[in-house]
């Protein structure tokens, strides 16, 4: 209960700040709305040449989305819809969700940087789950979704046979939300890319992904950047990575991984022969991989013949660590 209360307070504060910021920054006299009106007219006229509609940064509010949703329902054959960086909230998401029932062929939907919250994404996920069998890419970056959204999106993941990419980064999912996604992905046979960066996973969230990695699902790319995952969480992920034979890209940039975590990943590379890219880059503030961690990774490279890209930029690796890595990397080429 305490965690939910804290999250509710955070969301309320963020909404106030964002509303104030929009009021300050929104340019006067922008001619976006007349342009949106023209797009809506084309939708209502069932213009079949219109298959991709991108209205990002259009200052589109819930009221406008309701009108847009009516046009989408009439058009019925749109393939891609982009509504990133607007002012769409739960009410607009509900209208949009209702229109998705008339868009069974929609393949891509981008709603990044709005304010959908959990109620909005629940409406959209439910509609896609019921009506759409062709959706391939979904993006909900920075929408104040919270932990419960993991369960709502999990329902979609269990049902879909077409979704290949899901981006829910920057959404306060936390360990609970990520655990719900991981459980659903154990039953999913289509998702290839999952980005859950910046979701406060920490150790518990990292551990929630262990079973998923051991299950060797179709997932090819997993991005976990900026999640305050430190050595204990990395050691858990590494133990699962050693048993994984399907993941090809793992992003762990800008976490708090030190030498122990890096060495654990090195041990995993001795057994893993599927991973092609491993991101351990730093923002210059968080990572603490030094020579000992570099040596551990180099040891793993000695027995690994598949890794093609290892990003360790902006860490604290000295000469001895760099030389160890260089020697083994040249042997790996």
N, C-alpha and C positions, 0 to 999 in steps of 0.2 A: 504493500500500500504506500509506504514511504517513497519508494522509487517512482511509482506512478504519479504521486503528488508532485515530486520534484520535476519530472518530465513535463507535466501539465503547466507548471509555473514557467519552465524554460520556454515552452511553446508560446505561451501568452506574451512573454517578454519579447521574443523574437518577432511575433506578429506586430506588436506595437512599433518596434524599431523599424521593421520593414515598411510599414504603412507611412511612418514619418519620412523615411528615406525616399520612398516613391513620390510623396508629395513635394519634396525638395527638388528631386532630380528630374521629374517628368517634364520634358520640353513642352513649351506652350505652342499651340497651333500646329501640332503634328498631324499630318493628313493620313494617318493610318486607318482610322475608322471608315472614311469613305472607300478606301481601297478594300477593306474587309467586306464592306457592303457589296462591292462589285463581285468579290469572290463568292459571297453567299448567293448572289443572283445567278452566277454560273452554275452553282450547285443545284439551285432550284430549277434551273432550265435543263438539268440533266446533261450537261456538256460532257460527253464521253471522252473528249480529248484531255480533260482535267483528271489526271490520275495521281499526281503528286501535289500536295498543298502544304506549303511551309509558311506559317504566319508567326514566326519567332519575333520577339521584341515588338509586338504589335499593340501593347497596352490593352490587351483584350481582357475584359472583366467577365464576371459571371453572366451579367445581362447579355453581353454580346455572344457569349458561348451558347446561350440558350437559342438565340437566333441561328447561330452557325450550326448547331446540332440539328435543327429542323431541316436546314439545307442538306446536311450530310445524309440524313435519313431519306430524303427525296432522291439524292444522287445515286447512292447505293453501290457504287463501284470504285470508290477511291482505294488506291493501293498504299499510299504513304501520307501520314498526317503529322505535321510538326507544329507544336504550340508552345515551344520552349520560351522561357523568360517572359511570361505575361503575368496577369493578376487573377488567375483561375483558382477558385476555392472549392470547397465541398459541393456547393450548389451547382456551380458550373460543371463539376466532374459528374454529378448525378445526371445532368442533361446530356452530357457527352456519352456517359455510359449507356443511356437509353438509346442513343442514336447508333451505337456500335452494333446493335442487333440487326441494323439494316445494312451493315458493311461487312458481310461475311468474308470478303476477299482482302480486307486490310492486312498488310504485311508488316508495316512499321508505324509505331506510335511513339512520339517524343513529347513528354510533358515536363521536361526539366525546368527547375527554377520557377515553380509556381507555389501554391500554398494548399495543395490538395488535402493534406492531413490523412489520417487513417480512414475517415469516412469516404473521402473522395476516391482513394485507391481501391477501397472495398467495392464501390459501385462499378468501377471500370474492370477490375479483375473478375467480378461475378458475371458481368455482361460478356466479356471475352470467353470465359469458361463455358457459358451457355450457348453462345451464338457463333463464335469465330473458330475456324479450324485451320486457318492459314497464317495467323500472326507469327512473325519470325523475330522481330526486335521490339523490345519495350525499354523505355528509359524514363525513370522517375527521379532523377538526381535532385537533391535539395528540395524536398517537399514536406518536411516536418512530419514524416510518417509515424515514427515511434515503433516500439517493440511489437504491438499488435498487428502491424502491417505484414510482418513476417508470416503470420498465420493466414491472412487473407491472400497473400501472393502464393503461399504454399498450396492453397486449394487450386489455384490456377496451374501451378507447376505439376500437380498430381494429375490434372486432367488433360493438359495440352500435349499434343504430339508434334507440334510444329515450332514452338518457341525455341530459338537458337541463342539469343543474347538478351540478358537482363542486367540493367544498370540501376542499382538502388543506393548508390553512394551518397554520403552526406545526409543521412536520414534518421539518426538517433536510434537505429535498430537495436543496438546493444546485443549482449549474448543471447537473450531470450528470442529476439527476432531472428537472429542468424540461425539459432538452433531449429526454429520452425522451418526456415528455408532448407536447411541441410536435411532434415527428416523428409521433406517433400521430394528433394532431389534424389533420394535413394530410390524413388519410384518413377522418376522422370527419365525418359529415353531420348530426349531431343536437345536439351540445353547444352551448348558448347562453350558459352562465355558468361561468367558471372562476375560483376564488379560490385563489391561491398566495401569499398574504401570509405574511410572517415565515418565509421559507425560505432566507435567506442567498444570494440570487441574485447580488448584486453586478453588476459589468459583464458578466461572462461569461454569467450567467443571462439578463440583459436581451437580450444579443445572440442568445441561443438562440431568442428569440421573434420575431426579425425576419422570418424566412421565413414563419412562421405568419401574421403580420399582413399580409404582402404577398400571401399566397395568397387572401385574402378568403374565408375559411371561414365557416360559419354563425354563428360565435362573435359574440355581441352585447356581452357584459360581461366584462372582464378586470380582476381586482383584484391589484395588485402592491405593496400597502402594506408598509412596514416591511421592506424587503429590501436596504438599504444600496446602492441604485442611485444613483450620482451622475451628474455631467454626461455623461461618456463613454457610459454605458449609456443615458441619456435621449436623447442625440443619435442613437444607433443606433435606438432605438424610434421617435423622431420621423421619421426617414427612411422607415421602413416605414409609419407612420401616414399620411404624405402620400399613399401609394398605396392606402390601405385604404378600402373603400366599404361595409363591413358592421358594424364595431364601433360601438356607440352609447355605451358607458360605459367609461372607463378610470380606474382608481384607482391613483394613485402617491403617496398620502399617506405622510407620515413616512419619506421617504427622505432622501438627501443631495443634492438637486438645487439647483444654484445658478443664476446668471443665464444661463450658456451653455446649460444644459439647457432652461430656461424659454424662451429665445429660439428654440431649435431647435423646440420645440413650437409656438411662435408661427408659425414658418415653415410647419410642417406644417398648421396650421389654415387657411392661405391656400389650400391645395389640397383638404384634407379637407372633405367636405360631408355626412358621415354622423354624426360624433360629436355626441352631445347633452350628455354630462356628462364633465367632466374634474376629477378631484380631485388637487390639489396642496397640500392642507392640511398643516399641520405640527403636531408634538407640542410645539412651542416649543423644541426642542433641536436637531433635526436639519436642518430646512430652512434654506436661506440665500438664498432669492430676495429680491432687493432691487429698487430702482427700475429698473435696466437690464433685468432679467428681466421686470418688469412691462411695461416699454415694448415689449419684444419680443413679448410676448403680445398687447398692445394692437394692435400692427401686424398680427398675424394676424387679430384680430377685425375689422379694417377690411374684410377681404375674405371673411370667413366669415359665413354667414347661417343656420347651423344650430345652433351651440352654444347650449344653454339654461342650463347650469349650470357655473360655474367656481369652484371652492373654493380660495381662497388664504389661508385663515385662519391666523393665528399665524405668518406669515412676517415678513420685515423690510422690508416695502414702505413707503416714505415718501410724502410728499405728492405729489411729482411723478409717481411711479409710479401712485398711486391715481387721480390726476386723468386720466392717460392712459387707464387702464382704464375709468374711468367714462365718458369721452367716447365711446370706441369701443363700449362696451356699450350706451349709449343709442342709438347709431346702428344697433345690431344688433337692437334690439327691434322 
